[in-house]
Amino acid sequence: MKLQRKNRVRALAVGALAVTGALALTACGSDDTSASGGAGNAAKTGSIKCEGKGKLRASGSSAQKNAMDVWVQNYAGSCKDTEINYQPTGSGAGITTFLQGQTAFAGSDSALKPEEVAKSEKVCKGGKAINLPMVGGPIAVGYNVPGVDNLVLDAPTLAKIFDSQITNWNDAAIKKLNPGASLPDLKIQAFHRSDDSGTTDNFTKYLKGAAPDAWKHEPAKTWEGKGGQAASGSAGVSSQVKQTNGAISYFELSYATAGKIPTVKIATGAKSPVEATVDNASKAIAEAKQVGKGDDLALELNYATKAEGAYPITLVTYEIACDKGNKTETLPATKSFLTYIASEDGQNALKDLGYAPLPTEIADKVRKTVAALA
């Protein structure tokens, strides 16, 4: 990476990106509200300029649930004539629905693939879909092992756990990483997402990037590992970890925080194992490369980072929208809502949840891009 680009991207990552959320609706199940911050997280909304009327439909990333709850609540308080209906169905389902022309925008924890951009030209008349980062942060690996409050794992061990090659908590590989820990003779219950998920995509990119000899599967939104158990959405897998002895899974840090679920420290090759925190994730995101062109702000993350204090299992959540060719009836509200969530007020609304606002430089570019949507 050229020094100039590296410095620029590093500047974008200062301030730590955060995991996000979406409005829980009837189709999502009651457990999707488990990590919601509630009304106490409302912030200043002076930047909201209401445009358009009616219902704005969107869907996608369940990692967006917690922030989107707050954003939708704040927006609805100012814009009485517009209803934001966001369903956290998972990144894959959200992109599919968007490409079918059923939603105004989608949320995804992974940037669009080239073939998805090509498909979007049928929906975005005269334009194409672009990736607009809103927030990001760590994917925590949560666990439920009685008597173990401090657990260290590395990429090869995690890969073998999630591929059913390591099946018991007192396995020699886990003992080696946790000398002195009282590891029980207990079966590992590894949970993965049942739905197509950008979180799964990023988690398996980490496993493949940091432990290619142990993880033979290609990264994907659909789970490819052997064995394990499945649950729907980040709320689903985190709930299973909370209630199941011996469980382990991956989900956004906010779910671990809300559920008081302990998280794994990752041995990366740095001097000390790295904890899943927003600040530590930002150090890893600082090594990302911007690969999107023009108004597309997609980033490529370095999952194999060994930088001191850099937490390697990270994601950046994007809003997917047409740069041109948006539907006339939904364009005003789409621009209004996306402008708000990228605004200083919108970003600061997440602070009480433990999130950090977008770095100024990238937030400014997102706002300019949203203003130009047509």
C-alpha positions in Angstrom: 0.0 0.0 0.0 1.4 3.4 -0.8 2.2 5.6 2.2 -0.2 8.4 1.1 -3.2 6.0 0.8 -2.3 4.2 4.0 -2.2 7.5 5.9 -5.5 8.6 4.4 -7.3 5.4 5.3 -5.7 5.4 8.8 -7.1 8.8 9.3 -10.6 7.6 8.3 -10.4 4.9 11.0 -9.4 7.1 13.9 -12.4 7.4 16.0 -13.4 3.8 15.9 -16.3 2.5 13.8 -19.2 0.7 15.5 -21.5 -2.2 15.1 -25.0 -1.2 14.1 -28.7 -2.3 14.3 -32.2 -2.1 12.8 -35.8 -1.7 13.8 -37.3 -5.0 15.1 -40.5 -5.8 13.3 -42.9 -8.7 13.6 -41.1 -10.9 11.1 -37.9 -10.7 13.1 -39.0 -12.3 16.3 -39.0 -10.9 19.8 -35.4 -11.8 20.5 -34.3 -9.3 17.9 -34.9 -6.6 20.5 -32.5 -8.0 23.0 -29.6 -5.6 22.4 -31.7 -2.5 21.7 -30.7 0.6 23.5 -34.3 2.0 23.8 -35.5 5.6 24.1 -32.7 6.7 26.4 -30.4 6.8 23.4 -32.1 9.6 21.6 -29.8 12.5 20.7 -30.0 15.9 19.0 -32.1 15.7 15.8 -31.7 19.3 14.5 -30.0 18.0 11.3 -33.1 16.1 10.2 -34.8 17.7 7.2 -38.0 15.8 6.4 -38.6 15.0 2.8 -41.2 12.8 1.2 -44.2 11.0 2.7 -45.4 7.5 3.2 -43.5 4.3 4.0 -39.8 3.7 3.2 -39.0 0.0 3.1 -35.5 -1.3 3.6 -33.9 -4.5 4.9 -30.7 -6.4 5.4 -27.9 -6.6 8.0 -29.0 -7.7 11.4 -25.8 -6.2 12.6 -27.5 -2.8 12.1 -30.2 -3.5 14.5 -29.1 -1.5 17.5 -28.1 1.7 15.8 -31.0 1.6 13.4 -33.4 1.3 16.4 -32.2 4.7 17.6 -32.0 6.3 14.2 -35.5 5.2 13.2 -36.9 6.4 16.6 -35.3 9.8 16.3 -36.3 10.2 12.6 -39.9 9.3 13.3 -40.0 11.8 16.1 -39.3 14.6 13.6 -40.8 13.3 10.4 -44.4 12.3 11.2 -45.3 11.8 7.6 -42.7 9.1 6.9 -42.5 5.6 8.3 -39.1 3.8 8.1 -39.7 0.1 7.9 -36.3 -1.7 8.2 -36.3 -5.5 8.5 -33.1 -7.0 9.8 -33.3 -10.1 7.6 -29.6 -10.5 7.1 -27.2 -9.0 4.5 -27.8 -11.6 1.8 -31.6 -11.4 2.0 -31.5 -7.6 2.1 -29.4 -7.4 -1.0 -31.6 -9.9 -2.8 -34.7 -7.9 -1.9 -33.0 -4.6 -3.0 -32.0 -6.2 -6.3 -35.6 -7.2 -6.9 -36.7 -3.6 -6.5 -38.7 -4.2 -3.4 -36.8 -1.8 -1.1 -35.3 1.7 -1.2 -32.0 0.6 0.3 -30.3 -2.3 1.9 -28.0 -2.8 4.8 -25.0 -5.1 4.3 -21.9 -6.0 6.3 -20.0 -6.8 3.1 -19.6 -4.7 0.0 -21.5 -5.7 -3.1 -19.8 -8.3 -5.4 -19.2 -7.3 -9.0 -22.1 -9.5 -10.2 -24.4 -7.9 -7.7 -23.4 -4.4 -9.0 -24.2 -5.6 -12.5 -27.6 -6.9 -11.5 -28.4 -3.6 -9.8 -28.3 -1.8 -13.2 -31.8 -3.4 -13.9 -33.2 -1.7 -10.7 -31.1 1.5 -10.8 -32.2 2.8 -14.2 -29.3 4.6 -15.7 -27.1 4.0 -12.7 -25.9 1.3 -10.3 -25.8 0.4 -6.6 -23.0 1.8 -4.5 -21.7 1.1 -1.0 -22.0 3.8 1.6 -20.3 2.9 4.9 -22.1 4.1 8.0 -20.6 2.4 11.0 -18.4 -0.6 11.7 -16.5 -2.4 14.5 -15.6 -5.7 16.0 -17.2 -9.1 15.5 -17.0 -10.6 19.0 -16.6 -14.3 19.7 -18.8 -14.9 22.6 -18.7 -18.0 24.8 -20.3 -19.7 27.7 -17.9 -22.0 29.6 -18.6 -22.3 33.3 -15.6 -21.3 35.4 -13.8 -19.6 32.6 -13.8 -15.8 32.6 -10.8 -15.1 30.5 -10.4 -17.1 27.3 -7.7 -16.7 24.6 -7.9 -18.4 21.2 -6.1 -17.9 17.9 -7.2 -18.2 14.3 -6.2 -21.8 13.7 -7.9 -22.9 16.9 -11.1 -21.0 16.1 -11.1 -22.4 12.6 -10.9 -25.9 14.0 -13.6 -25.3 16.6 -16.0 -23.9 14.0 -15.2 -26.8 11.6 -15.8 -29.5 14.2 -12.2 -30.5 14.4 -11.9 -29.4 18.0 -14.9 -30.6 19.9 -14.2 -30.3 23.7 -13.2 -27.4 25.8 -10.3 -29.2 27.5 -8.6 -29.9 24.1 -4.8 -29.6 24.2 -4.8 -26.7 21.7 -7.1 -24.6 23.9 -5.1 -25.6 27.0 -1.9 -24.4 25.4 -3.4 -21.0 24.8 -4.8 -20.8 28.3 -2.2 -22.1 30.8 -3.6 -22.1 34.3 -7.3 -21.9 33.2 -9.7 -24.4 34.6 -11.0 -25.8 31.3 -13.9 -28.3 31.9 -14.4 -31.6 30.2 -17.3 -30.2 28.3 -18.5 -30.5 24.7 -18.2 -27.4 22.5 -21.5 -26.2 21.1 -20.5 -24.0 18.1 -23.3 -21.9 16.8 -23.4 -20.2 13.3 -25.8 -18.1 11.4 -28.6 -20.0 9.6 -29.3 -17.0 7.3 -27.1 -15.5 4.7 -25.0 -13.0 6.6 -22.4 -10.3 6.1 -21.2 -11.1 9.6 -20.6 -14.7 8.5 -18.8 -13.4 5.4 -16.5 -11.2 7.4 -15.9 -13.9 10.1 -15.0 -16.5 7.5 -12.8 -14.0 5.7 -10.9 -13.7 9.0 -10.6 -17.5 9.4 -9.4 -17.9 5.8 -7.1 -14.9 5.9 -5.5 -15.7 9.3 -5.6 -19.5 9.2 -5.7 -20.7 5.6 -4.3 -24.1 6.5 -7.0 -24.8 9.1 -10.0 -23.2 7.3 -10.3 -24.8 3.9 -13.7 -23.3 3.0 -14.1 -20.1 0.9 -15.5 -17.1 2.7 -19.2 -16.6 2.0 -22.4 -15.2 3.5 -23.7 -18.7 3.7 -22.1 -20.9 6.4 -19.8 -23.5 4.9 -18.2 -25.1 8.0 -18.8 -28.6 9.1 -21.2 -29.5 11.9 -22.3 -27.0 14.5 -25.8 -25.6 15.2 -27.6 -22.8 13.5 -29.7 -19.8 14.6 -31.1 -16.9 12.8 -29.6 -13.4 13.1 -27.1 -12.0 15.5 -29.8 -12.0 18.2 -30.4 -15.7 17.6 -26.8 -16.9 17.9 -26.1 -14.6 20.9 -29.2 -15.8 22.7 -28.1 -19.4 22.2 -24.6 -18.7 23.6 -26.3 -17.0 26.6 -28.4 -20.0 27.5 -26.2 -23.0 26.4 -23.3 -24.3 28.5 -20.3 -24.9 26.3 -21.5 -22.6 23.5 -19.5 -20.3 21.3 -20.5 -18.1 18.4 -19.7 -14.8 16.6 -21.8 -11.6 16.6 -21.4 -7.9 16.9 -20.0 -6.6 20.1 -23.2 -4.8 21.1 -24.9 -8.2 21.5 -22.2 -9.4 23.9 -22.3 -6.2 25.9 -26.1 -6.2 26.1 -26.2 -9.9 27.0 -23.3 -9.7 29.4 -21.6 -12.5 27.4 -17.8 -12.9 27.9 -15.8 -12.6 24.7 -12.6 -14.3 23.5 -9.3 -12.4 23.3 -7.5 -13.1 20.0 -3.9 -14.2 19.9 -2.7 -12.6 16.7 1.1 -12.8 16.9 1.2 -9.4 18.7 2.8 -9.2 22.1 -0.5 -9.6 23.9 -3.9 -11.2 23.0 -6.3 -8.6 21.8 -9.7 -7.9 23.3 -12.8 -7.1 21.2 -13.3 -3.4 21.7 -14.3 -0.6 19.3 -10.9 1.1 19.8 -9.0 -2.1 19.0 -11.1 -2.8 16.0 -10.3 0.7 14.7 -6.6 -0.1 14.8 -7.3 -3.0 12.4 -9.6 -1.0 10.2 -6.8 1.6 9.9 -5.0 -1.0 7.7 -8.0 -1.2 5.2 -7.6 -0.2 1.6 -10.3 1.7 -0.2 -11.2 -0.4 -3.2 -14.5 1.4 -4.3 -14.2 3.7 -7.2 -15.9 7.1 -7.6 -18.9 7.4 -5.2 -18.5 3.7 -4.1 -16.8 3.8 -0.7 -16.1 0.1 -0.3 -13.2 -0.9 1.9 -11.0 -4.0 1.9 -10.0 -5.1 5.5 -6.8 -6.8 6.6 -8.0 -9.8 8.6 -4.4 -11.1 9.2 -3.1 -8.0 11.0 -0.5 -8.5 13.7 -0.3 -4.8 14.7 -0.2 -4.3 18.4 -3.6 -3.9 19.9 -5.4 -4.4 16.6 -8.5 -6.6 16.9 -8.6 -8.5 13.6 -12.2 -9.7 13.3 -13.9 -6.6 12.1 -16.7 -5.5 9.8 -17.9 -2.3 8.1 -21.6 -2.0 7.6 -22.8 -0.3 4.4 -26.1 1.1 3.2 -26.6 0.0 -0.4 -28.5 2.5 -2.6 -28.7 3.4 -6.3 -26.5 6.3 -7.3 -29.0 7.1 -10.1 -32.4 5.6 -11.0 -34.0 5.6 -7.6 -37.8 5.5 -7.6 -39.4 8.9 -7.6 -41.8 8.2 -4.8 -39.0 7.0 -2.4 -36.0 9.1 -3.4 -36.8 12.2 -1.2 -37.3 10.1 2.0 -34.3 7.9 1.2 -32.0 10.9 0.9 -33.5 12.6 4.0 -33.0 9.5 6.2 -29.5 8.6 4.9 -28.4 12.2 5.3 -29.6 12.1 8.9 -27.8 8.9 9.9 -24.6 10.1 8.3 -24.9 13.5 10.0 -23.1 14.5 13.2 -26.4 14.3 15.1 -27.1 10.9 13.6 -23.7 9.5 14.5 -23.6 11.1 17.9 -26.9 9.4 18.7 -25.0 6.2 19.0 -22.6 7.3 21.7 -24.8 6.2 24.6 -24.7 2.7 23.1 -21.0 2.7 23.2 -20.5 3.3 19.5 -18.2 5.9 17.9 -19.2 8.3 15.1 -17.8 8.0 11.6 -14.5 9.8 11.0 -15.2 13.3 9.7 -13.5 12.8 6.3 -15.5 9.7 5.4 -18.8 11.1 6.9 -18.4 14.2 4.7 -18.0 12.1 1.6 -21.0 9.9 2.5 -23.1 13.0 2.9 -22.0 14.5 -0.4 -22.7 11.2 -2.1 -26.2 10.9 -0.6 -27.0 14.5 -1.6 -26.2 13.6 -5.2 -28.5 10.5 -5.3 -30.9 10.8 -8.2 
